[in-house]
Amino acid sequence: MNDLSNRPIGIFDSGLGGLTVLKAVHALLPNENIVYFGDSGRAPYGTKSRETVLKYTVQDMNFLLSQGVKMIVIACNTASACSLETVKELFDLPIVDVVGAGADEAVKVTKSGNIGVIGTGATVASGVYERAIKARMPEAEYHAKACALFVPLVEEGWWNHQVTGAVAKEYLQSLKDFDIDTLVLGCTHYPYLENVIGNVMGEKVSLINSASAVAKKVKECLSVNNLLNGDKARGKVSYFTSDSVEKFKSLGGLFLGEPMEMAEKVEIDRMCETLVKSEEQ
């Protein structure tokens, strides 16, 4: 067994949305240890500049590295869109992101080739999904809509609130007008609004939640790199946040569908400054 194999998988997101990915990874690989960091104190990433998102992504990854992870899952579409190519050059370990997985599923599911994507402003502006989908299906018709309010609504726990329904109708009407048959939920927060989004779009539109596809890629990546944990005991999951631990645990339990027993607060800016200074010495 590889000496690194019993180290944890690192997963991060701008908040709680990445718990969809964590659940899928843990279900597929129950004996893997996982460290999850939700940067709720600086969420949402989708309204930030590309430079700021890159800075946050590098800091988040450095924190996970300080926890001894063997690979990193970027469970944040905005971070993937703004930072993926750069961090692949900066960090020497396996990295899996959500964009490629979502594009794969969309191309597989669509019958008409008329595909829509919803995401944060930064994700949509980056064009990353359009490039990914067109690379897989050049003839595809692509339509995107930025839905900036969805992330704070999810983080507030307003998954089926009437306000959320009204916002969804406002955002999604233009995509309905394009007669898409497949809609990629291009933010890991959005699956928690799947009922609301599905009600607006109608039964003929397939919603793509890339969490399960990401989990498969994680397993494949670990296998290729000989990093699968051979231990048969159920893996430990550790949770960290940059915001209120109590709120993170309360909402996180709702997101997970089970109580979140333990979580710790990380002063992410201060910790990363300390890490940089220790590396310089």
C-alpha positions in Angstrom: 0.0 0.0 0.0 1.3 3.5 -0.9 2.5 5.4 2.2 0.3 8.3 1.2 -2.9 6.2 0.7 -4.3 6.6 4.2 -4.0 10.4 4.1 -7.3 12.3 3.6 -8.9 13.7 0.5 -9.2 17.5 0.7 -12.5 19.1 -0.5 -13.2 22.9 -0.4 -16.0 25.2 -1.5 -16.9 28.8 -0.9 -19.4 27.6 1.7 -21.7 24.7 2.3 -22.6 23.8 -1.3 -19.6 21.5 -1.7 -21.2 19.1 0.9 -23.1 17.7 -2.1 -19.8 16.6 -3.5 -18.6 15.4 -0.1 -21.7 13.2 0.3 -21.2 11.6 -3.1 -17.5 11.0 -2.5 -18.1 9.5 0.9 -20.9 7.3 -0.4 -18.7 5.9 -3.2 -15.5 5.7 -1.1 -16.7 5.2 2.5 -13.3 4.2 3.9 -11.5 7.3 2.7 -10.7 10.1 5.2 -11.9 13.5 4.1 -11.1 17.1 5.2 -13.7 19.6 4.2 -13.2 23.4 4.2 -16.2 25.7 3.7 -15.1 29.3 3.2 -18.4 30.7 4.4 -16.8 33.8 5.9 -15.8 35.0 2.4 -18.8 33.7 0.4 -20.0 34.1 -2.2 -17.0 33.7 -4.5 -19.2 34.3 -7.6 -19.4 38.1 -7.1 -15.7 38.5 -6.6 -13.0 39.4 -9.2 -11.1 36.7 -10.9 -7.9 37.8 -9.0 -9.7 37.6 -5.7 -11.1 34.1 -6.4 -7.6 32.9 -7.4 -6.2 34.3 -4.2 -8.9 32.6 -2.1 -8.5 29.3 -4.0 -4.7 29.2 -3.4 -5.3 30.0 0.3 -7.9 27.3 0.6 -5.6 24.7 -1.0 -2.7 25.7 1.2 -4.9 25.1 4.2 -5.9 21.7 3.0 -2.2 20.9 2.3 -1.5 21.8 5.9 -3.9 19.0 6.9 -1.8 16.5 5.0 -4.2 15.7 2.1 -3.2 13.4 -0.7 -5.5 15.1 -3.3 -7.8 18.1 -3.6 -11.3 18.4 -5.0 -12.3 21.9 -6.0 -16.0 21.6 -5.2 -16.7 25.2 -6.3 -17.5 26.0 -9.9 -16.3 29.6 -9.5 -12.9 28.5 -8.1 -12.6 26.0 -10.9 -13.5 28.5 -13.6 -11.1 31.2 -12.3 -8.2 29.2 -11.0 -8.0 25.6 -12.2 -5.2 26.0 -14.8 -3.1 28.1 -12.5 -3.4 25.9 -9.4 -2.6 22.8 -11.5 0.8 24.5 -12.2 1.3 25.6 -8.6 0.4 22.5 -6.8 2.0 19.1 -7.2 -0.8 16.7 -6.3 -3.9 15.3 -8.0 -6.7 17.9 -8.4 -10.3 17.1 -9.5 -12.8 19.8 -10.4 -16.5 20.0 -11.0 -16.7 21.7 -14.4 -15.5 18.8 -16.5 -17.7 16.3 -14.7 -20.8 18.5 -15.3 -20.0 19.0 -19.0 -19.5 15.2 -19.4 -22.9 14.5 -17.9 -24.7 17.3 -19.9 -23.4 15.9 -23.2 -24.3 12.4 -22.2 -27.9 13.3 -21.2 -29.0 15.9 -23.8 -31.1 14.7 -26.7 -31.5 18.0 -28.6 -28.0 19.3 -28.0 -29.6 22.5 -26.6 -27.9 22.9 -23.2 -28.3 25.5 -20.5 -25.9 26.3 -17.6 -26.7 28.4 -14.5 -23.9 29.6 -12.2 -22.4 32.5 -10.4 -21.5 35.7 -12.3 -17.8 34.8 -12.3 -18.4 31.2 -13.6 -20.7 32.4 -16.4 -18.4 35.2 -17.4 -15.4 32.9 -17.6 -17.0 30.9 -20.4 -15.5 27.7 -18.9 -18.6 25.7 -19.3 -19.1 26.8 -22.9 -15.6 25.7 -23.7 -16.0 22.4 -21.9 -19.3 21.5 -23.6 -18.3 22.6 -27.1 -15.1 20.6 -26.7 -17.2 17.5 -26.1 -20.1 18.4 -28.5 -19.1 21.1 -31.0 -22.6 21.3 -32.5 -24.2 22.0 -29.1 -26.3 25.1 -28.6 -25.2 26.8 -25.4 -27.1 29.2 -23.2 -26.0 30.5 -19.8 -27.6 32.6 -17.0 -25.9 34.0 -13.9 -28.0 33.5 -10.8 -26.1 35.4 -8.2 -28.8 35.3 -5.5 -29.1 31.5 -5.4 -25.9 31.0 -3.2 -27.0 33.4 -0.4 -30.5 31.9 -0.5 -29.1 28.4 -0.1 -26.7 29.5 2.7 -29.7 31.0 4.4 -31.5 27.7 4.3 -34.4 29.1 2.1 -34.5 26.1 -0.2 -38.2 26.1 -0.7 -39.1 29.6 0.3 -41.6 31.6 -1.8 -38.9 34.3 -2.2 -36.6 31.7 -3.8 -39.4 30.5 -6.1 -39.9 34.1 -7.3 -36.2 34.6 -7.8 -35.9 31.4 -9.8 -38.8 32.3 -12.1 -37.1 35.7 -12.8 -33.7 34.1 -13.5 -34.8 31.1 -15.5 -37.4 32.4 -17.9 -34.9 33.3 -20.6 -33.6 29.7 -20.5 -37.1 28.4 -20.9 -37.5 30.6 -23.9 -34.5 29.0 -25.5 -36.2 25.6 -25.2 -33.3 23.8 -23.6 -33.6 20.1 -22.7 -30.7 19.9 -20.3 -29.7 22.4 -17.5 -26.3 22.1 -15.7 -26.5 23.3 -12.1 -23.1 25.0 -12.4 -22.6 25.7 -8.7 -22.5 23.1 -6.0 -25.0 25.1 -3.9 -27.7 24.8 -6.6 -28.7 21.2 -6.1 -30.3 22.2 -2.8 -32.7 24.3 -5.0 -33.4 21.4 -7.3 -37.1 21.2 -6.5 -37.6 24.9 -7.1 -35.5 25.0 -10.3 -37.3 21.8 -11.5 -40.7 23.3 -10.9 -39.8 26.3 -12.9 -38.1 24.5 -15.8 -40.6 21.6 -16.1 -40.3 17.9 -16.4 -38.9 17.9 -19.9 -35.7 19.5 -18.8 -33.0 17.3 -17.2 -31.1 18.9 -14.4 -27.4 18.0 -14.1 -25.9 17.7 -10.6 -22.3 16.9 -11.1 -21.6 15.6 -7.6 -21.8 11.9 -8.5 -19.7 12.4 -11.6 -17.1 14.1 -9.5 -17.0 11.2 -7.1 -16.4 8.8 -9.9 -13.5 11.0 -11.1 -12.1 11.1 -7.6 -12.1 7.3 -7.4 -10.5 7.0 -10.8 -7.8 9.5 -10.0 -6.9 7.8 -6.7 -6.8 4.4 -8.4 -4.5 5.7 -11.2 -2.2 7.3 -8.7 -2.2 4.2 -6.4 -3.7 6.3 -3.6 -6.9 4.4 -2.7 -7.1 3.8 1.0 -6.8 0.1 1.7 -8.2 0.4 5.3 -11.6 -1.3 5.7 -12.7 0.9 8.6 -15.1 3.8 7.8 -13.2 7.0 7.0 -13.2 10.0 9.3 -14.6 13.3 8.0 -13.3 16.6 9.5 -15.0 19.9 8.9 -13.6 23.4 8.9 -15.2 26.8 8.2 -14.0 30.4 8.1 -17.3 31.6 9.7 -19.5 30.9 12.7 -19.1 27.2 13.7 -22.6 27.0 15.1 -24.3 28.3 11.9 -22.0 26.0 9.8 -22.9 23.0 11.9 -26.6 23.8 12.0 -27.0 24.4 8.2 -24.4 21.7 7.4 -26.5 19.1 9.2 -29.4 20.1 7.0 -27.2 19.9 3.9 -25.9 16.5 4.9 -29.1 15.1 6.2 -27.5 14.1 9.4 -25.9 15.9 12.4 -22.5 17.5 11.9 -20.8 16.5 15.1 -17.7 18.5 15.0 -16.4 21.6 13.1 -13.6 24.0 13.7 -13.1 27.6 12.7 -10.1 28.6 10.7 -8.8 32.1 10.5 -7.9 31.5 6.9 -6.1 34.8 6.1 -4.0 34.7 9.3 -3.2 31.0 8.8 -2.0 31.4 5.3 0.1 34.4 6.3 1.7 32.2 8.9 2.3 29.4 6.4 3.9 31.8 3.9 6.2 33.2 6.6 7.3 29.7 7.8 8.1 28.7 4.2 10.2 31.9 3.8 12.3 31.2 6.9 
